[in-house]
Amino acid sequence: MRFSLIRRINLYLFRQVLTAFLFSGIAVTFVVLFTQSFRMLSFVIDNSGSTLVFFQLMGLMIPTFLPLIIPLSVGIGVLFIYQKFAVDSELVIMRSAGISPMHIATPALALAGLMIAIGLVLTLWVTPAANRTLVSLQYKVRDEYSALMIRPGAFNDLAEGLTFFARRRASHGGMEDILVHDVRNPGRPVTIMAKTGLFSVENNVPQVVVFQGRRQEVDVATGRLQQLNFDRYVLDLHLLKDNDQKRHPDPRELSFSQLLKTQTKGQSSHAQGKARAELHQRLASPLLSLTFAIIGVTLILIGDFNRRGMARRVVAAAILIVVVQAAMLGLVSQISQNGWIIPFLYFVILAPLPLCVRLLRMKTFMSWPRILPSSCVWRGL
């Protein structure tokens, strides 16, 4: 009978904590998406992207910040449910039925363990893949739509040192009265003037094709001017096309195996440090779910029962969670420069666990009233 009672209570608590976790996680996710949407919307508008591209970018962003949201949502859900149960006297009934604090805390710890597994899947596989796809899509959007940034009657900086001007759009979709000023080679600036022009993409490289114009090039060293009248001239916009092979990927884009290889290859110390910091952040951040959950449930269960609320304990738990989170982020930022900090990272995250378990097992810390005999079966499930 007692085992069945504990099992039913644990399932009841687990469902409630899981619901609160999902609600808080969805709410925080929408808040983060809302704040990031302005940046992505500006990026899409500046590159003349479509609505579909905007939603693709936003969807790819979700896995990139979920590893940070999940532990916080676990802490929020645990604090909310256990504080609510304490105020509603449900925890008092559980204690009166003879259920120990460790058994009451088990559902929160079980949810935290589940979130650790999900967090590891995210940080080790899903999040790096999402980051790679997100960055690749951003470069693709910029490369494909950068030429469409042209606004008639305004000077448009297509790239650093490359300015394009067109007086108006033609009826066939091209441009009229075109001026291109190219100072990407400061020693030989080029100015191109043409009556008409249009954009095209050849071999995945954007091009400006202009007709009936003149090309002027100045040798700054000698002051010599070279002029060329043309009927058709093609200007390759190479700087608008970033070569992914030449670009060094950010550590957030690397897979777990690639991060490990970075530690053994002949990379620079700076690159190895950044990869080392990213590697241990991926391994350590999922553990925060367990730490935040046990901090929240311990501060609610220990101490005297107060039906009017436990605002002080909730605030104390929130402060401890913020301190642990801030300490973790601070230590991760230092690992790239000092590898000896790594043990302190895991110590800060895991140190609250044995202390909280000890407090939950110490009956002297518990001053909850016993309003029912321990043999009574709680029927509030």
C-alpha positions in Angstrom: 0.0 0.0 0.0 2.8 2.5 0.9 4.7 1.7 -2.2 1.6 2.2 -4.3 0.9 5.5 -2.6 4.4 6.8 -3.2 4.3 5.8 -6.8 0.9 7.5 -7.4 2.2 10.7 -5.7 5.4 10.6 -7.7 3.4 10.3 -11.0 1.1 13.1 -9.9 4.0 15.4 -9.1 5.9 14.4 -12.2 2.9 15.4 -14.4 2.5 18.7 -12.7 6.2 19.5 -12.9 6.4 18.5 -16.5 3.4 20.7 -17.4 5.0 23.7 -15.7 8.3 23.0 -17.4 6.7 22.8 -20.8 4.7 26.0 -20.2 7.7 27.9 -18.9 9.9 26.6 -21.7 7.5 27.6 -24.4 7.0 31.0 -22.9 10.8 31.7 -22.6 11.3 30.4 -26.2 8.7 32.8 -27.6 10.3 35.6 -25.7 13.8 34.8 -27.1 12.3 34.3 -30.6 10.6 37.7 -30.3 13.8 39.5 -29.4 15.8 37.8 -32.1 13.1 38.2 -34.8 14.0 41.9 -35.2 17.5 41.1 -36.1 16.5 38.3 -38.5 13.8 40.4 -40.0 16.3 43.2 -40.6 18.7 40.7 -42.2 16.0 39.3 -44.5 14.8 42.8 -45.5 18.3 44.0 -46.2 18.9 41.1 -48.5 15.4 41.1 -50.1 14.6 37.7 -48.7 11.2 36.1 -48.7 8.9 35.3 -45.8 9.7 31.6 -46.1 13.4 32.4 -45.6 12.6 34.4 -42.5 10.7 31.5 -40.9 13.4 29.1 -41.9 16.0 31.2 -40.1 13.8 31.5 -37.1 13.2 27.8 -37.0 16.9 27.0 -37.2 17.5 29.4 -34.3 15.4 27.4 -31.9 17.8 24.5 -31.4 20.7 27.0 -30.9 19.4 28.4 -27.7 17.4 25.5 -26.3 20.3 24.1 -24.3 20.2 27.4 -22.3 16.5 27.5 -22.0 15.9 23.9 -20.8 17.8 24.1 -17.5 16.2 27.5 -16.7 12.7 26.1 -17.5 13.3 23.1 -15.3 14.2 25.4 -12.4 11.2 27.6 -13.0 8.8 24.7 -13.3 10.1 23.0 -10.1 10.0 26.2 -8.1 6.5 27.0 -9.3 4.9 23.6 -8.7 6.5 22.8 -5.3 5.8 26.3 -4.0 2.2 26.0 -5.1 1.9 22.6 -3.5 3.3 24.0 -0.3 0.9 26.9 -0.2 -2.0 24.6 -1.0 -1.0 22.3 1.8 -0.5 19.4 -0.6 3.1 18.9 0.6 1.8 18.9 4.2 -0.5 16.1 3.4 2.3 14.1 1.7 4.6 14.6 4.7 1.8 13.6 7.0 1.4 10.4 5.1 4.9 9.6 6.0 6.5 10.4 2.6 10.1 11.5 3.0 11.5 14.7 1.4 13.7 12.6 -0.9 10.6 10.8 -2.2 8.8 14.1 -2.7 11.8 15.5 -4.6 12.1 12.4 -6.8 9.8 13.6 -9.6 11.7 16.8 -10.0 15.0 14.9 -10.1 13.6 12.5 -12.6 12.5 15.3 -14.9 16.0 16.8 -14.5 17.6 13.5 -15.5 15.4 13.3 -18.6 16.3 16.9 -19.5 20.0 16.1 -19.1 19.7 13.3 -21.7 17.8 15.6 -24.1 20.3 18.4 -23.5 23.2 16.2 -24.4 21.5 15.1 -27.6 21.0 18.8 -28.4 24.5 20.1 -27.5 26.4 17.2 -29.1 24.5 16.7 -32.3 21.4 18.9 -33.0 22.6 22.3 -32.0 25.9 22.2 -34.0 24.0 20.9 -37.1 21.4 23.7 -36.7 24.2 26.3 -36.4 25.9 25.0 -39.5 22.6 25.1 -41.5 21.8 28.5 -40.1 25.1 30.1 -41.1 25.0 28.4 -44.5 21.5 29.7 -45.1 22.5 33.2 -44.1 25.4 33.2 -46.6 23.2 31.7 -49.3 20.5 34.4 -48.7 23.1 37.2 -48.8 24.8 35.8 -51.9 21.5 35.2 -53.8 19.7 38.4 -52.9 22.6 40.9 -52.4 22.3 42.0 -56.0 18.6 42.7 -55.4 19.5 45.3 -52.8 19.7 47.9 -55.5 17.4 50.9 -54.8 17.1 53.2 -57.8 18.1 56.7 -57.2 20.4 55.8 -54.3 24.0 54.8 -53.9 24.2 51.2 -52.8 27.3 49.6 -51.2 27.3 46.1 -52.5 30.5 45.3 -50.7 33.4 47.1 -49.1 34.8 49.3 -51.8 32.1 48.6 -54.4 29.3 51.2 -54.9 26.5 50.9 -57.4 24.1 53.6 -58.5 21.2 53.4 -61.0 18.9 56.3 -61.7 15.8 54.2 -62.3 14.5 50.7 -63.2 13.7 49.9 -66.8 10.4 48.4 -67.9 12.1 45.0 -68.6 13.4 44.7 -65.0 16.9 46.0 -65.7 18.5 49.4 -64.7 19.1 52.6 -66.5 21.8 55.3 -66.2 24.3 53.1 -64.2 27.4 54.1 -62.3 29.7 51.6 -60.7 32.7 52.7 -58.6 35.1 50.0 -57.6 38.0 50.8 -55.2 38.5 47.2 -54.0 42.0 47.6 -55.4 43.0 51.0 -54.0 46.0 51.3 -56.4 43.8 51.0 -59.5 40.2 52.4 -58.8 37.7 51.7 -61.6 34.6 53.7 -62.6 32.1 52.3 -65.0 29.3 54.3 -66.6 26.6 52.7 -68.8 23.2 53.4 -70.2 21.5 50.1 -69.2 22.3 47.0 -67.2 21.0 43.9 -65.5 21.9 41.3 -63.0 22.6 37.6 -63.6 24.2 34.7 -61.9 26.8 32.6 -63.8 28.4 29.5 -62.1 26.8 30.6 -58.8 28.6 34.0 -58.9 26.5 37.2 -59.1 27.3 39.5 -62.0 26.4 42.9 -63.3 26.1 43.1 -67.1 26.1 46.7 -68.4 25.6 47.9 -72.0 26.8 51.0 -74.0 29.1 52.6 -71.6 32.6 53.5 -70.7 35.2 52.0 -68.2 37.8 54.3 -66.6 40.7 53.0 -64.6 43.3 55.1 -62.9 46.9 54.0 -62.0 47.3 55.9 -58.7 51.1 55.4 -58.7 51.6 57.0 -62.2 48.4 59.0 -62.5 47.7 57.4 -65.8 44.0 57.2 -66.9 42.9 54.3 -69.1 39.5 54.4 -70.8 37.5 51.8 -72.7 34.2 52.3 -74.5 32.2 49.1 -74.7 28.9 47.8 -75.9 28.7 45.0 -73.3 30.7 44.6 -70.1 30.5 42.0 -67.3 31.4 42.9 -63.7 31.8 39.9 -61.4 30.8 40.7 -57.9 33.2 38.2 -56.3 33.2 39.9 -52.9 29.5 39.2 -52.6 30.2 35.4 -52.8 31.9 34.1 -49.7 33.8 30.9 -50.2 32.7 28.5 -47.4 36.0 26.5 -47.9 38.0 29.6 -47.0 35.9 30.6 -44.1 37.0 29.2 -40.8 33.9 27.8 -39.2 32.9 29.0 -35.7 33.4 26.3 -32.9 29.6 26.4 -32.5 29.3 24.9 -36.0 31.7 22.0 -35.4 30.5 18.5 -34.4 31.7 16.9 -31.2 34.3 14.8 -33.1 35.6 17.8 -34.9 36.1 19.6 -31.6 38.0 16.7 -30.2 40.2 16.6 -33.4 40.9 20.3 -33.0 42.6 19.6 -29.6 45.1 17.2 -31.3 45.7 18.9 -34.6 48.4 21.5 -35.2 46.0 24.4 -34.7 46.9 27.7 -33.2 46.5 28.0 -29.4 43.7 30.5 -29.9 41.7 28.1 -32.0 42.4 25.2 -29.6 41.3 27.4 -26.7 38.0 28.3 -28.3 37.3 24.7 -29.3 38.1 23.6 -25.8 35.7 26.1 -24.3 32.9 25.1 -26.7 33.5 21.4 -26.0 33.2 21.7 -22.2 30.2 24.1 -22.5 28.4 21.4 -24.4 29.2 18.8 -21.8 28.5 20.9 -18.8 25.4 22.9 -19.7 23.0 20.0 -19.7 24.0 19.2 -16.1 22.5 22.5 -15.0 19.0 20.9 -15.3 19.8 18.7 -12.3 21.5 21.5 -10.3 18.6 23.9 -10.8 16.0 21.3 -10.0 17.6 20.2 -6.8 18.2 23.8 -5.6 14.6 24.6 -6.2 13.1 21.6 -4.5 15.5 21.7 -1.5 14.8 25.3 -0.6 11.1 24.6 -0.8 11.1 21.4 1.3 13.6 22.4 4.1 12.7 24.7 6.9 9.4 25.6 8.5 6.1 25.4 6.7 4.4 28.7 6.0 1.0 28.7 4.4 1.2 32.4 3.5 3.9 31.6 1.0 7.6 31.0 0.6 8.6 34.1 -1.3 11.9 34.4 0.4 12.9 30.8 -0.4 11.8 31.3 -4.0 13.9 34.4 -4.3 16.8 32.7 -2.7 16.6 29.8 -5.1 16.3 32.1 -8.0 19.4 34.0 -6.9 21.4 30.7 -6.5 20.3 29.6 -10.0 21.4 32.9 -11.5 24.7 32.8 -9.6 25.4 29.2 -10.8 24.4 30.2 -14.4 26.6 33.3 -14.4 29.5 31.5 -12.8 29.3 28.8 -15.5 29.3 31.3 -18.4 32.1 33.2 -16.8 34.3 30.1 -16.4 33.5 28.9 -19.9 34.8 32.2 -21.3 38.0 31.8 -19.4 38.6 28.2 -20.4 39.7 29.3 -23.9 42.7 31.0 -22.3 43.3 28.9 -19.2 42.7 25.1 -19.4 43.3 24.6 -15.7 39.9 26.2 -15.0 38.0 23.2 -16.4 37.7 21.3 -13.0 36.3 24.5 -11.4 33.5 24.6 -14.1 32.2 21.2 -13.2 32.7 21.9 -9.5 30.5 25.0 -9.6 27.8 23.1 -11.4 27.9 19.9 -9.3 28.8 21.3 -5.9 25.2 22.0 -4.8 24.1 18.4 -5.4 25.7 16.6 -2.4 24.8 19.5 -0.1 21.1 19.5 -1.2 20.9 15.7 -0.9 22.3 16.0 2.6 19.7 18.6 3.6 16.8 16.6 2.2 17.9 13.6 4.2 18.3 15.5 7.5 15.0 15.3 9.4 16.1 18.0 11.8 15.6 20.5 9.1 12.0 19.6 8.6 9.4 21.4 10.7 6.3 20.4 8.8 3.1 19.7 10.8 1.8 16.2 11.0 -2.0 16.5 10.5 -2.6 12.9 9.5 -1.2 9.7 10.9 1.6 8.1 8.8 -0.6 5.1 8.0 -3.3 7.3 6.4 -3.6 7.0 2.6 -3.8 10.4 0.9 -6.8 10.4 -1.4 -6.2 13.7 -3.1 -4.7 12.1 -6.2 
